[in-house]
């Protein structure tokens, strides 16, 4: 009897041929599985050369798998035997063998073993395909979920379309992720693009002209799949020659076409498989719904902000302005009573002027609060306030802004444009000037030129503590720009 400490005898090794067959299905990654098939075929038959050529070159990213230089054997006239590998009643490829290591010829037994290996290979390839499909589906589902989460939780970039395009490009292994949107002329324009690091990024603004064959499908919300963008007659964009296989997927939700998601690959890259097309189409549908929901969420947030600003504006008008008016009236009454004391009258007069200026600023603030926060202003008053707000961070405080007269009704558009240009220049000078602590902007639509013509005058006063209050030429004076109202020329 053997001692208990004696190690057990090793299990007998499997015959190499059996190991070759059984080893085929040990890996679920497709390329590795195909390499096992080629290596197993060579081991099983004692062949020096082995190879596997795909029936559909480029499909699934594979063209040929080799054990050694099979082409060299073919060039030297060595006998080559081959057998088809079938997956789901479809020929996947052919397995080639050439030149026995022992110098002999391939026998019928070798051919039978090769046929057995091909049958086992078909099963292994089918399993590997199922595994890869499951992995792809998992990646696309996770990607769609990540996009939805980013858009609906506010974690996305400033441009939601950019978020969708970037994630889709990564999932599809595409050269670019592109978003197109319909134009007023009936075409489509690239509004967002994310490209791979080695790809040009100058495609934003490219348009598909109205009447292009592909537009009928895109505007109708149908996906379009292209094998080669450079040669497909439906593709008419100037950048089509850069790309090969492409998917153009509608971003459509709740009956609304937001745009089209395009995922082009480089020329010569493998075409998209049916599984990839299906998963990308599903991703686009979910991304479109997330975009619609995110837009609704942003609209609600803007509405809440607008309602809050409107409430503040009403409170300022109803409480602060009314109290300031009442205080001003009290001071004016006191000023009349203090007829015999010039000093008191002067002080009260100064206080009244300050109150009137404060009322003017509060009214300006009320106007600014009543503007939609996300919309660009269309009125001269709103544009002046926007320019003032733009330098607030650089100055450390918001410039004081006053308007005199009906600026909206008296200042024509051409004159307003020149006024804004002068204002930007004056504010830029104020920002560059060291030590500026206070900036005052006045737009007076009741000014009169020396020749008697009605005019609008812009005054920008910047205080840096030196006492001259200037931001431009002319020491001791604020920056003044003025123009007549009728034609905008001096």
Secondary structure, 3 states (H helix, E strand, C coil): CCCCCCCCCCCCCCCHHHHHHHHHHHCCCHHHHHHHHHHHHHHHHCEEEEEEEECCCCHHHCCEEECCCHHHHHHCCCCEEEEEEEECCEEEEEEEEEEECCCCCCCHHHHHHHHHHHHHHHHHHHHHHHHHHHHHHHHHHHHHHHHHHHHHHCCCCCCHHHHHHHHHHHHHCCCEEEEEEECCCCCEEEEEEEECCCCCCCCCCCEECCCCHHHHHHHCCCCEEECCCCCCCCCCCCCHHHEEEEEEEEEEECCEEEEEEEEEEECCCCCCCHHHHHHHHHHHHHHHHHHHHHHHHHHHHHHHHHHHHHHHHHHHHHHHHHHHHHHHHHHHHHHHHCCCCHHHHHHHHHHHHHHHHHHHHHHHHHHHHCCCCCCCCCCHHHHHHHHHHHCHHHHCCCCEEEEECCHHHHCCHHHHHHHHHHHHHHHHHHHHCCCCCEEEEEEEEEEECCCCCEEEEEEEEEECCCCCCCCCCCCCCCEEEEEECCCCCC
